Amino acid sequence: MVFSYSPSYGFPQNAAVWRTLLGLFCIFTLVLTAVSTPPEDPVKCVSGNTNCTVTNSYGAFPDRSKCRAASVAYPTTEDELVAIVAAATKTGRKMRVTTRYSHSITKLVCTDGTNGLFISTKFLNHTVQSDAKAMTLTVESGVTLRQLIAEAAKVGLALPYAPYWWGLTVGGMMGTGAHGSSLWGKGSAVHDYVTEIRMVSPGSVSDGFAKVRVLSETTTPNEFNAAKVSLGVLGVVSQVTFKLQPMFKRSLTYTMRNDSDFGEQAVTFGKKHEFADFLWLPSQGKVVYRRDDRVAVNTSGNGLYDFLPFRSQLSVAIAIIRSSEETQERFRDANGKCIGATLISSTLFGTSYGLTNNGVIFTGYPVIGSQNRMMSSGSCLDSLQDGLITACAWDSRINGEFFHQTTFSVALTQVKSFINDIKSLIKIEPKSLCGLELHYGILMRYVTSSPAYLGKETEALDFDITYYRAKDPLAPRLYEDFIEEIEQIALFKYNALPHWGKNRNLAFDGVIKKYKNVPAFLKVKESYDPTGLFSTEWTDQILGIKGNATIVKNGCALEGLCICSEDAHCAPTKGYLCRPGKVYKEARVCTRVSGINEALSVS
């Protein structure tokens, strides 16, 4: 590979570009042999299992607050879980559930104050029963998606749809409504392939202060539909039974096309291909189409999907890439970002994103493989301690990826208009979204309506947008007004539903009004946990019970804690002021006002 030098970018920018290239070279030449240090437990305690803090796997919540509790418990059986919940209920102690890797960006694992209890499902990770004839699999809630896929495959079964990252747990997926991509069957949400849930909730004195409830669509439909996406406010999910399908194979082909007709294609493509999705590169005017369909299990092929960014990576290379992006931000180097984005997207596409035809090499499309080898990946979790020489790219112990993530579902009937609004922003400044493409572009997955009370309301396309986050919460970002406007267009112009486990605070302000079955959900919540032991200030805010999720203070709009209504909510001393949107005039975004910025620099 040969790279040309362009002196027009200047030294700092050129150096940043070359650091990016070096980092990418290191990563893509060593991903196949790196070992990876496993992620650490998200719960850390000062003494034994007492005086504890919890974080997510990225090392920071949206508001950068610390979440504390007096202690953590690690049940290994349902009986132990019942005893833990009973003891806490008897003393009126607040509880929240944490998972093995804690991948929710939002504060769903946090308790209020410092006297609460974290209940970790780390060791509730066993298969309870598999029934090949009935095509069901019952597992404990701490089982990871990777384990679930493997256990199903052992008896010739497959989960039809799932998220692409296999480090999620069953309980975590149930709590947040995690999904893959499909409009077919019951849709792509994992919880819609569940037939039974065992839930441990607070109980009365006569219950022994804890109650085990067995929920199903046939026996307890209202409670079942509340528990399928619970946000952790109903109690602790103990076990889940899935209805699976006979093992099948998939045939996958990626194609990159111009995005000129993307609005029309986005509406119809998911009806044509069962596992369709898109990776949109808006600044480049390109879209990567995933043409992915079910084929018979006896079709020839032993393909494997081991997504490159989910593989182990050299910590030093990750740090170089992060340093490069920080330099690009500091020097407002849009050209450098666009060069890096083009390199990353072309490299990923050229290496088929980690697809291989036989588990070793890629020889051409289509790649055909069994569902258990094609649906999800995350090999950076394959764990042998190597002292952080290698790690998952977002591991907070290294100077790695640090980002915001905005994820929402736009109704399919409005997708074309939304895409056209983004294109209108691109016309104003073509370089404005190169930063998204440094983080692989906008991932778009299909979802459909669910009977779950807090599930999706209609057929929709889910937009997953990842972008730079500064270590300094008061540091503005390059072209941040463009991303903020996209966020507000989706949430307010098109009434999009935010993902419960992702997003910044502003996405959840008033969100509960978008769900028609909220009264039914809250009725179940009141029945299961009348004193709110599993509720917190955060869950009360997002459920519309008390307060709201936004935090109004100086600089709050920079982190998505608020929508700016005055300049102080942005970064006025750095030239970023609160201004209307460029396409959606109702938006209020932090915009760099060049005249003010130059005047401040001179002074």
QUIQUI-V718639 format. One record per residue. N is the residue number from 1. D_CENTER is the distance of its C-alpha to the mean C-alpha in whole Angstrom. Layout:
((N;D_CENTER) (N;D_CENTER))
This chain:
((1;33) (2;35) (3;34) (4;36) (5;37) (6;37) (7;39) (8;38) (9;34) (10;36) (11;36) (12;33) (13;31) (14;32) (15;32) (16;28) (17;28) (18;30) (19;28) (20;25) (21;27) (22;28) (23;24) (24;23) (25;27) (26;26) (27;23) (28;24) (29;27) (30;26) (31;23) (32;25) (33;27) (34;24) (35;24) (36;21) (37;22) (38;19) (39;17) (40;19) (41;19) (42;17) (43;20) (44;23) (45;26) (46;29) (47;32) (48;31) (49;28) (50;29) (51;29) (52;25) (53;22) (54;18) (55;15) (56;12) (57;11) (58;11) (59;14) (60;14) (61;13) (62;13) (63;17) (64;17) (65;19) (66;20) (67;20) (68;23) (69;25) (70;28) (71;27) (72;25) (73;26) (74;25) (75;26) (76;27) (77;29) (78;28) (79;32) (80;31) (81;28) (82;30) (83;32) (84;30) (85;29) (86;32) (87;33) (88;31) (89;32) (90;35) (91;35) (92;33) (93;30) (94;26) (95;24) (96;20) (97;18) (98;16) (99;15) (100;16) (101;13) (102;11) (103;7) (104;7) (105;7) (106;10) (107;13) (108;13) (109;15) (110;18) (111;21) (112;24) (113;26) (114;27) (115;29) (116;26) (117;25) (118;22) (119;22) (120;20) (121;20) (122;20) (123;23) (124;23) (125;22) (126;25) (127;25) (128;28) (129;29) (130;29) (131;31) (132;32) (133;34) (134;32) (135;29) (136;27) (137;25) (138;25) (139;23) (140;22) (141;19) (142;18) (143;18) (144;15) (145;14) (146;16) (147;19) (148;19) (149;19) (150;22) (151;24) (152;24) (153;25) (154;28) (155;30) (156;29) (157;26) (158;23) (159;20) (160;20) (161;16) (162;13) (163;9) (164;10) (165;9) (166;12) (167;11) (168;10) (169;13) (170;15) (171;15) (172;11) (173;11) (174;14) (175;13) (176;10) (177;11) (178;8) (179;10) (180;11) (181;14) (182;17) (183;20) (184;22) (185;23) (186;21) (187;18) (188;15) (189;14) (190;14) (191;16) (192;19) (193;20) (194;21) (195;25) (196;25) (197;23) (198;25) (199;24) (200;26) (201;27) (202;30) (203;33) (204;37) (205;39) (206;41) (207;37) (208;37) (209;35) (210;32) (211;32) (212;30) (213;29) (214;29) (215;27) (216;27) (217;28) (218;31) (219;32) (220;30) (221;28) (222;27) (223;26) (224;24) (225;22) (226;22) (227;20) (228;18) (229;15) (230;17) (231;15) (232;17) (233;20) (234;22) (235;23) (236;21) (237;21) (238;23) (239;23) (240;22) (241;24) (242;22) (243;24) (244;24) (245;26) (246;28) (247;27) (248;27) (249;26) (250;24) (251;25) (252;23) (253;24) (254;22) (255;24) (256;24) (257;26) (258;27) (259;25) (260;28) (261;28) (262;24) (263;24) (264;26) (265;25) (266;21) (267;23) (268;25) (269;23) (270;21) (271;24) (272;26) (273;23) (274;22) (275;18) (276;18) (277;16) (278;16) (279;15) (280;17) (281;19) (282;20) (283;23) (284;24) (285;25) (286;23) (287;21) (288;20) (289;21) (290;19) (291;23) (292;22) (293;24) (294;25) (295;29) (296;31) (297;31) (298;34) (299;33) (300;33) (301;30) (302;29) (303;26) (304;22) (305;19) (306;18) (307;16) (308;17) (309;14) (310;13) (311;17) (312;19) (313;20) (314;23) (315;22) (316;25) (317;23) (318;20) (319;22) (320;24) (321;21) (322;20) (323;24) (324;24) (325;21) (326;23) (327;26) (328;25) (329;24) (330;27) (331;29) (332;28) (333;28) (334;26) (335;28) (336;27) (337;23) (338;24) (339;26) (340;23) (341;21) (342;24) (343;24) (344;21) (345;20) (346;24) (347;23) (348;20) (349;22) (350;25) (351;24) (352;22) (353;19) (354;20) (355;22) (356;25) (357;28) (358;29) (359;26) (360;28) (361;29) (362;28) (363;31) (364;30) (365;28) (366;28) (367;26) (368;27) (369;25) (370;25) (371;22) (372;21) (373;21) (374;19) (375;16) (376;14) (377;14) (378;14) (379;17) (380;17) (381;17) (382;20) (383;22) (384;25) (385;26) (386;27) (387;27) (388;24) (389;25) (390;22) (391;19) (392;15) (393;15) (394;12) (395;15) (396;16) (397;20) (398;20) (399;20) (400;17) (401;14) (402;13) (403;11) (404;10) (405;7) (406;9) (407;7) (408;10) (409;13) (410;16) (411;19) (412;21) (413;24) (414;23) (415;20) (416;23) (417;24) (418;21) (419;21) (420;25) (421;24) (422;21) (423;24) (424;27) (425;25) (426;25) (427;29) (428;29) (429;28) (430;27) (431;25) (432;23) (433;20) (434;20) (435;18) (436;15) (437;17) (438;17) (439;13) (440;14) (441;14) (442;12) (443;11) (444;12) (445;12) (446;15) (447;15) (448;18) (449;19) (450;19) (451;22) (452;19) (453;20) (454;17) (455;16) (456;16) (457;19) (458;20) (459;20) (460;17) (461;15) (462;11) (463;11) (464;8) (465;9) (466;9) (467;13) (468;15) (469;15) (470;19) (471;20) (472;22) (473;21) (474;24) (475;24) (476;23) (477;21) (478;23) (479;23) (480;20) (481;22) (482;21) (483;17) (484;18) (485;20) (486;18) (487;16) (488;19) (489;20) (490;17) (491;17) (492;21) (493;23) (494;21) (495;20) (496;16) (497;14) (498;11) (499;8) (500;9) (501;6) (502;5) (503;8) (504;12) (505;15) (506;16) (507;14) (508;15) (509;19) (510;21) (511;18) (512;20) (513;22) (514;20) (515;21) (516;24) (517;24) (518;23) (519;27) (520;27) (521;24) (522;25) (523;28) (524;27) (525;25) (526;29) (527;30) (528;28) (529;28) (530;30) (531;31) (532;27) (533;26) (534;23) (535;22) (536;22) (537;22) (538;18) (539;18) (540;22) (541;20) (542;18) (543;20) (544;23) (545;25) (546;26) (547;25) (548;22) (549;19) (550;20) (551;22) (552;25) (553;26) (554;27) (555;25) (556;22) (557;21) (558;20) (559;17) (560;16) (561;18) (562;21) (563;22) (564;25) (565;28) (566;30) (567;30) (568;30) (569;26) (570;26) (571;28) (572;31) (573;33) (574;31) (575;32) (576;29) (577;30) (578;28) (579;29) (580;29) (581;26) (582;28) (583;27) (584;26) (585;29) (586;27) (587;25) (588;25) (589;24) (590;25) (591;27) (592;29) (593;32) (594;34) (595;38) (596;37) (597;35) (598;38) (599;40) (600;38) (601;38) (602;42) (603;43))
